Amino acid sequence: MNKLKAIFLPFISGILLLGIWYSVAFVYAKNEGYEVQRIVIPFPHQIVEALWDERAILWIATRQTAFAALVGFIAAVTFGYVLSMLLASAVWVKRSLYPWILVLQMTPVVVLAPIFVLWIGQGLPSITAITFMIGFFPVVANTTMGLISTDRNLIELFEMSNASKTQEIAYLRVPYAMPYFLTGMKIAGTLAPIGAIAGDLFAGSSQGGVGGIGFMVILYNSQVKVPELFATAFVACFLGFIFVGCVNWLHWMLLKNWHESVRATDIE
Amino acid sequence: MLIPPNPDTPLVKIENASKCFGDTIVLDRINFSAKKGDFVSLVGPSGCGKSTFLKLIAGLHLASEGSVTIDGLDPKNAREEMAFIFQDANLLPWRRVLSNVELSSQLRGVSKRKRQETAREVLELVGLSHALRHFPWQLSGGMKMRVSIARALTLSPKLLLLDEPFGALDEMTRDKLNEDLLRIKARDGWTAFFVTHSAAEAVFLSNQIIVLSAKPGRIAEVINVKLPAFRDADLRETSEYLRQVANVSRSIRKAH
């Protein structure tokens, strides 16, 4: 019954929203004419048409953005984890580095974007670097927190077994920090497609064919192709869902057995 | 150089040991010795340093003055011979019961086959053979504590340090675990230090009870429990047992 509701209710509200959209567009068209309406508030079916007509070019753009997002995301997660380990290894390391990491984090990446372009040039390298910068800090902040907040009693338990530092890291700190790390990774995963598109807006180029999704936004905007812009938004949304979906799945797979955050129901 | 063991040497020897945290004296000039096979309970008002006492023996805290030795060794060098059972069961939530019990021997580099064998054995001993594949969250408080006890037993310790292990459990579960603990002790013959708030629990388990006074923690009294060595649930109904519990309770009140 609840499952039925979960599918049925969004379906109804979706139909309703579509209806509202059509009526507003229709009223607008009656007042301003269909030509103006098309470039201000296109009918949903016009957006679908645009999506179909532009499918080839949008597919290439999506692939490029997805690639940049994935590379930036993997780099952010990997380097974020390594830096967290370093920060958690000794108090003096964290004391000396963390304030500067915070300073860097507080600087909006969009402000840094032109500098990246200046340094490493237009195109994929800059886009990836911007994606990396956006996803990096949530990973570092969360993972470091997990690594240093390990339960005091568990550390004493390891001490009682004369565990080596390596054993303590491998069998205690790393698994203990896993939920924290995965939370950071989820945030990075949500930000990665956004970062790749934002990076594309600054550093995108059509060298060798077409640019990414951000580049298409600039292009369609300059040509006043509004239904195409909506179609691009739809594609970007879809990409975001896929990204977040994959990361959430990973989160669930790694923690399903033991962590409160994903344990849906008790077995007993 | 090997010194032959002397049967009269106490297993745990605490000489003039004090512990300060900053300016606060938590334990003040403690002197106490325990022979092999003793079951010593530590009771006293909260904040009297019972846990600190235990952690001094474990070498988790270092004495600010005086000395603590286990079998003539510094506690840190005697870890092989002891096991610590913590206030909450302190299990790794990402490990199943069996591999939680294996942890101590795994950290000491025991081979996988050997440590699994031992883990199964001790889990049988604490009555958890049916729950090997469970995760800690699937267990009740009492079962978790049984896993924790099993983990402590895997390395056949000579000295067991228990930091108020049953404090969070309901009375029935606690009584049952007390009985099981004595049953296992009769089999293995280890020596134990046991921190508790409960006079009844202390009397039931121990042959000696240390009553600590608070601020600073000093030994107010050492009570010898004169009850038969073999004890089971029936003991709790005897008048002699009840009299001794009342005696210990009075002593704790006086130590305030």
Boltz contact constraints between the chains, C-beta under 6 A:
constraints:
  - contact:
      token1: [A, 153]
      token2: [B, 86]
      max_distance: 6.0
  - contact:
      token1: [A, 153]
      token2: [B, 90]
      max_distance: 6.0
  - contact:
      token1: [A, 156]
      token2: [B, 60]
      max_distance: 6.0
  - contact:
      token1: [A, 157]
      token2: [B, 90]
      max_distance: 6.0
  - contact:
      token1: [A, 160]
      token2: [B, 84]
      max_distance: 6.0
  - contact:
      token1: [A, 161]
      token2: [B, 104]
      max_distance: 6.0
  - contact:
      token1: [A, 161]
      token2: [B, 107]
      max_distance: 6.0
  - contact:
      token1: [A, 162]
      token2: [B, 79]
      max_distance: 6.0
  - contact:
      token1: [A, 163]
      token2: [B, 107]
      max_distance: 6.0
  - contact:
      token1: [A, 167]
      token2: [B, 107]
      max_distance: 6.0
  - contact:
      token1: [A, 175]
      token2: [B, 94]
      max_distance: 6.0
  - contact:
      token1: [A, 257]
      token2: [B, 135]
      max_distance: 6.0
  - contact:
      token1: [A, 258]
      token2: [B, 93]
      max_distance: 6.0
  - contact:
      token1: [A, 258]
      token2: [B, 94]
      max_distance: 6.0
  - contact:
      token1: [A, 258]
      token2: [B, 135]
      max_distance: 6.0
  - contact:
      token1: [A, 267]
      token2: [B, 138]
      max_distance: 6.0
  - contact:
      token1: [A, 268]
      token2: [B, 138]
      max_distance: 6.0
